[in-house]
Amino acid sequence: MENASKALIMAASVLLGVMILSVGVALFYSFSDFSSTTISKAEDNKIAEWNNNYIKYENSDTVTAHDIITVANHAKQNNINYELENQSRYNENTYYVQVDVDKQQNFEKKTQQEQNEFLKNNSLTDKNETKYYTCTKIEISEVTKRVIYIQFQTIK
């Protein structure tokens, strides 16, 4: 009788140990899933914030030459940060950002002097009114989920 009670106590101990391990494993998976979801949401927020620097000009007819310079400088800094300044065209698989204005391609590669010349010649109309542009095209990479191309046209 004494051996039977010891066997029952041992069996209960093993069962309790297995239950504790099961709860630990379940908690581990639950917390790891929560962590990966949180990291994914943070990354999505970072991409959305970055894209907003470009998307805010979409469907706007009040883009000025100064806004275009701001976008071009943002794209240029991005391309430098990712060491892509030797690339000349946007690509789905990279973080390179290309900015085109009217017929000028790769506006993000313009020097400070060329940008100043653009501002001087394109900030005002012939009637000394602010010259406006519209954003005609924005492309977002399916791979990186980031803006890779933006195009502006003069409003006639």
C-alpha positions in Angstrom: 0.0 0.0 0.0 2.9 2.3 0.8 4.5 1.7 -2.6 1.2 2.4 -4.4 0.8 5.9 -2.7 4.4 6.7 -3.5 3.8 5.7 -7.2 0.7 7.9 -7.3 2.7 10.9 -5.8 5.4 10.3 -8.4 2.9 10.1 -11.3 1.2 13.3 -10.1 4.6 15.1 -9.9 5.5 14.1 -13.4 2.0 15.2 -14.6 2.4 18.5 -12.9 5.9 19.0 -14.4 4.6 18.3 -17.9 1.7 20.8 -17.3 4.2 23.5 -16.2 6.4 22.8 -19.2 3.4 23.0 -21.5 2.3 26.3 -20.1 5.9 27.6 -20.5 6.0 26.6 -24.1 2.6 28.2 -24.8 3.7 31.4 -23.2 7.0 31.4 -25.2 5.1 31.1 -28.5 2.6 33.7 -27.5 5.3 36.2 -26.5 7.4 35.5 -29.6 4.4 36.0 -31.9 3.6 39.3 -30.1 7.2 40.4 -30.5 7.3 39.7 -34.2 3.9 41.4 -34.7 5.2 44.5 -32.8 8.4 44.6 -34.8 6.4 44.3 -38.1 4.1 47.1 -37.1 7.0 49.4 -36.2 8.6 48.7 -39.6 5.4 49.4 -41.4 5.0 52.7 -39.5 8.6 53.6 -40.4 7.9 52.9 -44.1 4.6 54.9 -44.1 6.3 57.8 -42.4 9.1 57.7 -45.0 6.7 57.4 -47.9 4.7 60.3 -46.6 7.6 62.6 -47.6 6.6 61.9 -51.2 2.9 60.9 -51.1 1.8 64.2 -49.6 2.3 65.8 -53.0 0.1 63.3 -54.8 -3.0 64.9 -56.4 -1.8 68.3 -55.3 -1.9 71.3 -57.7 0.0 73.6 -55.3 3.5 72.1 -55.5 6.1 74.8 -55.8 9.7 74.7 -57.1 10.8 74.8 -53.5 8.8 71.7 -52.7 10.4 69.9 -55.7 13.9 70.9 -54.4 12.9 69.5 -51.0 11.8 66.2 -52.5 14.9 66.0 -54.7 17.2 66.6 -51.7 15.3 63.9 -49.7 15.7 61.5 -52.5 19.4 62.4 -53.0 20.1 61.9 -49.3 18.4 58.6 -49.4 20.4 57.5 -52.4 23.6 58.5 -50.6 22.7 56.7 -47.4 22.1 53.5 -49.3 25.2 54.1 -51.5 23.2 54.2 -54.7 24.3 57.5 -56.1 25.9 55.8 -59.1 22.5 54.3 -60.1 20.6 56.3 -62.7 17.2 54.7 -62.7 14.8 53.4 -60.1 14.5 49.7 -59.6 11.9 47.5 -57.8 14.6 45.8 -55.8 16.6 48.7 -54.4 15.9 51.8 -52.3 16.9 54.2 -55.1 14.5 57.1 -55.5 14.2 58.9 -58.9 12.7 62.4 -59.3 11.7 63.7 -62.7 10.5 67.3 -63.4 8.9 68.0 -66.7 11.5 66.6 -69.2 14.4 66.6 -66.7 15.2 63.1 -65.5 17.1 62.3 -62.4 16.5 65.7 -60.8 17.8 64.2 -57.6 21.3 64.3 -59.1 21.3 68.1 -59.7 24.0 70.0 -57.9 23.3 72.9 -55.5 24.1 75.4 -58.3 21.7 73.6 -60.7 19.0 73.6 -58.1 19.5 77.3 -57.4 19.2 78.0 -61.2 16.0 75.9 -61.3 14.6 78.0 -58.4 15.6 81.2 -60.1 14.0 80.3 -63.4 10.9 78.3 -62.2 9.6 79.8 -59.0 7.6 82.6 -60.7 5.5 82.8 -63.8 5.9 85.6 -66.4 3.3 87.6 -64.5 5.4 87.3 -61.2 2.9 84.8 -59.7 3.9 81.6 -58.0 4.5 78.9 -60.5 2.8 75.6 -59.6 3.5 72.0 -60.5 1.4 68.8 -60.1 2.6 65.4 -59.1 1.6 63.2 -62.1 3.1 59.9 -61.1 4.3 58.1 -58.0 5.6 54.5 -58.0 5.9 52.3 -54.9 8.1 49.2 -55.0 6.2 45.9 -54.5 9.4 44.5 -52.9 10.5 47.3 -50.6 7.1 49.0 -50.1 8.8 52.3 -50.5 8.4 55.2 -53.0 10.9 54.7 -55.8 9.8 57.2 -58.4 8.0 60.6 -58.4 7.3 62.8 -61.4 6.2 66.5 -61.5 4.8 68.5 -64.4 4.3 72.2 -64.8 0.7 73.3 -64.6 0.0 75.2 -67.8 
